[in-house]
């Protein structure tokens, strides 16, 4: 059950909180409790559509299962849609029986943002043109700028 506080923070269940992420990132999914390395985090859910149809869509919530099928995860009921990209992610997706299952790559602390590497196709189409806003890239950019000042 989703509950929304007056500050815009949404609680999905005891495991997750949806709230504003880093600047330029929109909302993000945050751990409401510690998640251990290797633990199942959640499933990326949505309508299963032919990949040929998905290739013509402009949605940013498409997750390809294989050459034939893609999940359109744009529905707000898909909690995993709030997982933002990071070049140093703490989760990874595995395709198991045509389901997109997300697992922790390392321990995730309570309050930490849950992130995933969006991979090459999405990164090149949507992130690279505007610059990556993940913590690792912002930190690297700041260090490079400081050297050039």
Protein Blocks (a to p, Z undefined) as FASTA:
>chain_A
ZZddfkopacfblmbccddddehklpadddfbdcdehiafbdcedddddfklmmmpcbfk
bccfblmbccdfkbfklmmlmpccdfbbcbdcddeehiacdddfbdcdehiacdddebjm
lmmmmmmmnopabfklmmmmmmmmmmmZZ
